[in-house]
């Protein structure tokens, strides 16, 4: 399944943001504990607009991370209601933008709006596309028993089960050992 490039970028950002929680990280600790870690994530994903780099902003983004993790795993109708709430509370007004070497893509908040609000709205716009195309089944929790990660499956046959190669390899090793022992 292929979505618009900005939708895929927002979905990838959401997965990376959501998977900074302990239980989903390689390090086993929360990887969004400092403003520097937040800034690094935003730079990697070319997130534009206002960045205060304060503890308050970090706390708001961490709360947004939890809200997005929740929405990710909701059923289609419940997710749609939650997305409508996010978009309405931000008074989102979609418009096409081109900036920073990126081609036309959607934004729905002012670049000076608080970071957490901009994140919620950008992700909500991407999830609207997922819902409208009937592809919410591509938004999943990692199948690894000991992982709290999430993933977006953009493969042609919709067969992705793990949030990372690390989780896939670990679960395959466990399955191999169980078959060998039996």
LUMVO-158705 format. One record per residue: residue in three letters; x, z, y of N, C-alpha, C, CB in turn. Coordinates in steps of 0.05 Angstrom, whole numbers, padded with zeros to 5 digits, always signed. Glycine has a CB too. Layout:
N
alaXZYXZYXZYXZY;...
END
This chain:
182
unk+00017+00000-00024+00000+00000+00000+00018+00000+00025-00019+00024+00000;unk+00011-00017+00043+00026-00018+00068+00007-00012+00091+00040-00045+00072;unk+00015+00006+00108+00001+00012+00133+00017+00000+00156-00003+00043+00136;unk+00006+00002+00180+00020-00006+00203+00046+00010+00205+00003-00003+00229;unk+00067-00002+00217+00093+00012+00218+00092+00039+00231+00113-00005+00233;unk+00076+00042+00253+00074+00068+00266+00059+00088+00248+00061+00066+00293;unk+00040+00079+00233+00026+00097+00214+00046+00107+00193+00002+00083+00201;unk+00061+00089+00181+00081+00097+00160+00102+00116+00172+00095+00072+00149;unk+00110+00111+00197+00130+00128+00210+00118+00156+00214+00139+00116+00236;unk+00093+00158+00222+00080+00184+00226+00076+00198+00200+00053+00180+00240;unk+00069+00184+00179+00066+00196+00153+00093+00207+00142+00054+00176+00132;unk+00114+00192+00146+00141+00201+00138+00149+00225+00154+00162+00178+00142;unk+00144+00225+00180+00150+00248+00197+00134+00273+00187+00143+00243+00226;unk+00109+00269+00181+00092+00291+00171+00104+00303+00146+00063+00282+00167;unk+00111+00286+00127+00123+00296+00102+00149+00312+00108+00129+00272+00082;unk+00166+00301+00125+00191+00315+00131+00186+00341+00145+00209+00297+00148;unk+00167+00342+00164+00160+00366+00178+00148+00386+00159+00140+00361+00201;unk+00129+00378+00143+00115+00396+00124+00134+00407+00103+00092+00382+00111;unk+00153+00391+00095+00171+00400+00074+00196+00415+00084+00181+00375+00059;unk+00193+00426+00109+00214+00444+00119+00208+00473+00111+00216+00442+00149;unk+00185+00478+00098+00178+00505+00090+00194+00513+00065+00148+00507+00084;unk+00200+00539+00064+00214+00548+00040+00196+00544+00016+00222+00579+00042;unk+00207+00537-00006+00192+00529-00030+00191+00498-00033+00164+00540-00028;unk+00196+00484-00011+00196+00455-00011+00224+00444-00004+00175+00443+00007;unk+00241+00462+00005+00268+00453+00015+00289+00456-00007+00276+00469+00039;unk+00309+00439-00004+00332+00441-00023+00346+00467-00020+00351+00417-00017;unk+00348+00477+00005+00362+00502+00010+00347+00527+00001+00368+00504+00040;unk+00321+00524-00002+00304+00547-00010+00297+00565+00013+00319+00563-00030;unk+00303+00557+00038+00295+00573+00061+00280+00554+00081+00320+00585+00075;unk+00266+00567+00099+00252+00551+00120+00272+00536+00137+00235+00570+00138;unk+00270+00510+00137+00289+00493+00152+00278+00485+00180+00295+00468+00136;unk+00259+00501+00189+00249+00497+00217+00248+00525+00230+00220+00484+00217;unk+00271+00538+00228+00273+00566+00238+00285+00567+00266+00291+00582+00220;unk+00297+00545+00276+00309+00546+00302+00301+00521+00318+00340+00547+00300;unk+00304+00524+00344+00297+00501+00362+00316+00478+00356+00298+00509+00391;unk+00341+00484+00349+00360+00463+00342+00351+00447+00318+00388+00475+00337;unk+00340+00460+00298+00330+00446+00274+00306+00429+00281+00322+00467+00252;unk+00289+00439+00299+00266+00423+00308+00276+00398+00323+00247+00440+00326;unk+00294+00402+00341+00305+00380+00356+00317+00359+00338+00326+00389+00377;unk+00332+00367+00318+00345+00349+00299+00324+00332+00285+00363+00364+00279;unk+00302+00345+00276+00281+00331+00262+00268+00310+00281+00259+00351+00252;unk+00264+00318+00305+00251+00299+00325+00269+00276+00331+00244+00314+00350;unk+00295+00280+00332+00314+00259+00337+00315+00239+00314+00343+00270+00342;unk+00315+00250+00290+00315+00232+00266+00291+00214+00266+00316+00249+00240;unk+00268+00225+00274+00243+00209+00273+00237+00196+00300+00221+00227+00265;unk+00255+00196+00319+00252+00183+00344+00226+00191+00358+00252+00153+00341;unk+00220+00217+00357+00196+00228+00370+00202+00230+00400+00189+00256+00358;unk+00184+00218+00415+00189+00216+00444+00172+00236+00460+00183+00188+00454;unk+00178+00239+00485+00162+00256+00503+00175+00283+00508+00135+00260+00491;unk+00160+00300+00521+00170+00326+00530+00179+00343+00507+00147+00341+00545;unk+00202+00356+00511+00213+00374+00491+00224+00398+00507+00236+00361+00474;unk+00211+00422+00504+00219+00445+00519+00242+00461+00506+00195+00464+00522;unk+00244+00459+00480+00265+00473+00465+00263+00504+00469+00293+00463+00472;unk+00239+00514+00468+00235+00543+00471+00224+00555+00445+00215+00549+00494;unk+00226+00581+00443+00216+00594+00419+00185+00591+00417+00223+00624+00420;unk+00172+00591+00440+00143+00587+00440+00135+00559+00429+00131+00589+00469;unk+00150+00539+00438+00145+00512+00428+00150+00511+00397+00163+00491+00442;unk+00172+00523+00389+00178+00524+00360+00156+00538+00344+00205+00539+00355;unk+00145+00560+00354+00124+00574+00341+00099+00557+00339+00117+00601+00355;unk+00093+00542+00361+00069+00524+00361+00073+00501+00341+00065+00513+00389;unk+00097+00490+00339+00102+00469+00320+00100+00480+00291+00130+00456+00325;unk+00110+00504+00287+00108+00516+00260+00079+00520+00252+00124+00543+00259;unk+00062+00529+00271+00034+00532+00265+00021+00505+00260+00019+00546+00289;unk+00029+00484+00275+00019+00457+00270+00028+00447+00243+00030+00438+00292;unk+00052+00454+00235+00062+00446+00208+00043+00457+00187+00091+00457+00203;unk+00035+00482+00189+00017+00494+00169-00010+00480+00169+00014+00524+00174;unk-00020+00474+00193-00046+00460+00195-00045+00433+00183-00054+00458+00225;unk-00023+00418+00187-00020+00392+00176-00017+00393+00145+00004+00377+00188;unk-00003+00413+00135+00000+00416+00106-00028+00420+00094+00019+00440+00099;unk-00045+00436+00108-00072+00441+00098-00089+00415+00098-00086+00462+00116;unk-00088+00401+00121-00104+00376+00123-00095+00355+00102-00101+00364+00151;unk-00069+00354+00097-00058+00334+00079-00072+00335+00052-00028+00339+00075;unk-00079+00358+00043-00089+00361+00015-00120+00365+00014-00077+00385+00002;unk-00133+00362+00037-00162+00363+00038-00174+00338+00026-00173+00368+00066;unk-00199+00339+00017-00213+00316+00009-00219+00298+00034-00240+00323-00005;unk-00227+00274+00029-00230+00254+00050-00249+00263+00072-00240+00228+00038;unk-00272+00273+00065-00292+00281+00085-00283+00305+00101-00319+00286+00072;unk-00273+00325+00087-00263+00349+00101-00239+00342+00119-00255+00370+00081;unk-00222+00325+00110-00199+00316+00127-00209+00302+00152-00180+00298+00111;unk-00229+00285+00149-00240+00270+00172-00251+00290+00193-00262+00251+00163;unk-00265+00310+00184-00276+00330+00203-00253+00344+00217-00294+00350+00188;unk-00233+00352+00203-00210+00366+00215-00196+00348+00234-00191+00376+00193;unk-00192+00323+00228-00179+00304+00246-00195+00300+00271-00174+00277+00232;unk-00221+00298+00268-00238+00295+00292-00235+00319+00310-00268+00292+00284;unk-00233+00343+00299-00229+00367+00315-00202+00366+00330-00230+00392+00297;unk-00181+00358+00316-00155+00356+00328-00155+00336+00351-00134+00348+00308;unk-00167+00313+00347-00167+00292+00367-00184+00300+00391-00177+00265+00355;unk-00207+00313+00386-00225+00321+00407-00212+00343+00424-00252+00330+00396;unk-00200+00362+00411-00188+00385+00426-00165+00376+00444-00178+00407+00407;unk-00152+00354+00437-00131+00343+00453-00141+00322+00473-00109+00331+00436;unk-00167+00317+00472-00179+00296+00489-00163+00270+00486-00179+00305+00519;unk-00158+00263+00461-00141+00240+00455-00154+00214+00465-00137+00238+00424;unk-00137+00197+00476-00146+00171+00486-00125+00151+00477-00148+00171+00518;unk-00131+00138+00454-00111+00119+00443-00105+00096+00461-00121+00108+00416;unk-00079+00089+00462-00070+00066+00477-00045+00055+00464-00064+00074+00507;unk-00040+00030+00468-00016+00017+00457+00007+00022+00476-00021-00013+00453;unk+00030+00028+00465+00054+00034+00481+00078+00020+00468+00060+00065+00482;unk+00097+00014+00485+00123+00003+00475+00144+00017+00491+00124-00029+00479;unk+00163+00030+00477+00184+00045+00490+00208+00049+00471+00174+00072+00500;unk+00230+00056+00482+00254+00064+00466+00261+00043+00444+00250+00091+00454;unk+00257+00018+00450+00263-00003+00430+00243-00006+00408+00290+00003+00418;unk+00221+00009+00409+00200+00007+00389+00179-00014+00399+00186+00035+00384;unk+00168-00029+00380+00148-00048+00387+00121-00034+00392+00144-00069+00364;unk+00100-00049+00398+00074-00037+00404+00065-00018+00382+00054-00059+00408;unk+00057+00006+00390+00046+00026+00372+00027+00044+00387+00070+00042+00358;unk+00012+00060+00373-00008+00077+00385+00003+00104+00394-00031+00082+00366;unk-00005+00112+00417-00002+00140+00427-00030+00148+00437+00020+00143+00449;unk-00036+00173+00437-00062+00182+00447-00060+00206+00464-00081+00187+00423;unk-00036+00215+00471-00033+00237+00489-00012+00230+00510-00024+00263+00474;unk-00012+00244+00531+00008+00241+00552+00035+00250+00541+00000+00256+00578;unk+00057+00235+00547+00083+00244+00538+00091+00271+00549+00104+00223+00547;unk+00078+00281+00569+00084+00308+00580+00067+00330+00567+00079+00308+00610;unk+00049+00322+00549+00033+00343+00535+00051+00360+00518+00011+00329+00518;unk+00043+00384+00511+00059+00401+00493+00065+00387+00467+00044+00427+00488;unk+00089+00392+00457+00099+00379+00433+00080+00382+00409+00126+00390+00425;unk+00071+00407+00404+00053+00412+00380+00027+00395+00383+00046+00442+00378;unk+00017+00393+00406-00007+00376+00410-00001+00347+00405-00019+00380+00439;unk+00021+00337+00415+00028+00309+00410+00033+00304+00380+00054+00302+00426;unk+00045+00323+00367+00049+00320+00338+00022+00318+00324+00066+00343+00326;unk+00004+00337+00330-00023+00337+00317-00037+00310+00321-00040+00360+00327;unk-00036+00300+00346-00051+00276+00352-00038+00252+00339-00052+00272+00382;unk-00011+00250+00339+00002+00227+00326-00003+00227+00296+00033+00228+00331;unk-00002+00250+00284-00008+00251+00255-00037+00245+00250+00000+00279+00244;unk-00055+00256+00267-00083+00251+00263-00089+00221+00264-00100+00265+00285;unk-00077+00206+00283-00081+00177+00284-00072+00164+00259-00066+00166+00308;unk-00049+00172+00248-00040+00160+00222-00059+00167+00200-00011+00171+00215;unk-00069+00191+00199-00087+00199+00177-00114+00185+00180-00090+00229+00177;unk-00122+00179+00204-00146+00163+00208-00144+00136+00193-00152+00159+00238;unk-00120+00124+00196-00116+00098+00181-00118+00102+00151-00089+00086+00189;unk-00106+00124+00142-00107+00129+00113-00136+00133+00103-00090+00155+00106;unk-00151+00148+00118-00179+00153+00111-00195+00127+00113-00192+00174+00130;unk-00192+00112+00134-00207+00087+00138-00202+00067+00116-00201+00075+00165;unk-00178+00067+00105-00171+00047+00084-00177+00059+00056-00142+00040+00086;unk-00188+00083+00055-00195+00095+00029-00171+00102+00012-00212+00076+00014;unk-00148+00108+00025-00124+00113+00010-00115+00142+00011-00102+00096+00022;unk-00133+00161+00014-00126+00189+00016-00113+00199-00010-00150+00207+00022;unk-00117+00185-00032-00105+00193-00058-00074+00189-00057-00116+00176-00080;unk-00064+00176-00037-00035+00172-00034-00022+00196-00020-00030+00147-00018;unk-00038+00215-00010-00028+00239+00002-00030+00261-00020-00044+00247+00028;unk-00007+00271-00028-00007+00289-00051+00011+00313-00048+00002+00274-00076;unk+00007+00332-00065+00026+00354-00069+00046+00346-00090+00011+00381-00077;unk+00070+00355-00088+00091+00349-00108+00082+00360-00135+00118+00362-00100;unk+00087+00344-00156+00079+00351-00183+00098+00371-00196+00077+00327-00200;unk+00120+00377-00183+00138+00397-00194+00125+00425-00192+00166+00397-00179;unk+00125+00439-00214+00111+00465-00216+00122+00485-00196+00113+00476-00244;unk+00147+00484-00190+00159+00504-00172+00164+00495-00144+00185+00514-00184;unk+00150+00474-00136+00154+00462-00109+00128+00462-00094+00165+00433-00112;unk+00130+00468-00068+00106+00468-00051+00107+00443-00032+00105+00493-00034;unk+00124+00424-00038+00126+00400-00021+00102+00382-00023+00151+00384-00029;unk+00100+00364-00003+00079+00344-00003+00093+00317-00003+00060+00347+00021;unk+00077+00296-00008+00089+00269-00007+00067+00249+00000+00101+00261-00035;unk+00077+00226+00010+00059+00203+00014+00070+00181-00005+00059+00193+00044;unk+00052+00170-00021+00059+00150-00041+00053+00123-00030+00045+00155-00068;unk+00073+00108-00021+00070+00081-00011+00078+00060-00032+00086+00077+00014;unk+00081+00069-00057+00089+00049-00077+00065+00031-00084+00098+00064-00103;unk+00071+00008-00094+00051-00012-00100+00031-00001-00121+00064-00038-00110;unk+00041+00012-00142+00023+00021-00163+00015+00050-00160+00037+00018-00190;unk+00021+00063-00138+00012+00090-00132+00020+00110-00154-00019+00091-00128;unk+00045+00109-00162+00055+00125-00184+00074+00147-00176+00068+00107-00204;unk+00079+00151-00151+00099+00171-00142+00086+00199-00147+00106+00168-00112;unk+00102+00217-00160+00092+00243-00166+00107+00266-00154+00092+00247-00196;unk+00132+00261-00145+00149+00282-00135+00157+00277-00106+00174+00284-00152;unk+00161+00299-00091+00168+00297-00063+00197+00287-00059+00164+00323-00049;unk+00213+00290-00079+00242+00282-00076+00253+00274-00104+00258+00305-00064;unk+00275+00261-00103+00290+00254-00128+00298+00280-00142+00314+00236-00122;unk+00305+00300-00126+00314+00326-00137+00292+00338-00154+00321+00345-00114;unk+00267+00338-00144+00245+00349-00160+00239+00332-00185+00219+00351-00143;unk+00240+00305-00182+00235+00288-00205+00256+00292-00226+00235+00259-00196;unk+00281+00293-00218+00303+00297-00238+00301+00324-00252+00330+00295-00224;unk+00294+00345-00236+00292+00371-00248+00269+00372-00268+00286+00392-00226;unk+00246+00360-00262+00223+00361-00280+00229+00343-00305+00198+00352-00266;unk+00242+00321-00301+00249+00304-00324+00269+00318-00342+00261+00277-00314;unk+00288+00333-00331+00307+00348-00347+00292+00370-00363+00328+00361-00330;unk+00273+00383-00350+00258+00404-00364+00242+00391-00387+00239+00418-00345;unk+00229+00369-00382+00213+00355-00403+00231+00346-00426+00198+00331-00391;unk+00255+00336-00419+00274+00327-00440+00282+00350-00457+00298+00313-00427;unk+00289+00372-00445+00297+00396-00460+00275+00407-00478+00307+00418-00441;unk+00250+00406-00468+00228+00414-00484+00223+00396-00508+00203+00416-00467;unk+00226+00370-00504+00223+00351-00527+00246+00355-00547+00223+00322-00516;unk+00270+00359-00537+00293+00363-00555+00291+00388-00570+00319+00362-00539;unk+00280+00409-00559+00278+00435-00572+00256+00434-00593+00273+00457-00552;unk+00236+00418-00589+00213+00416-00607+00218+00399-00630+00188+00407-00593;
END
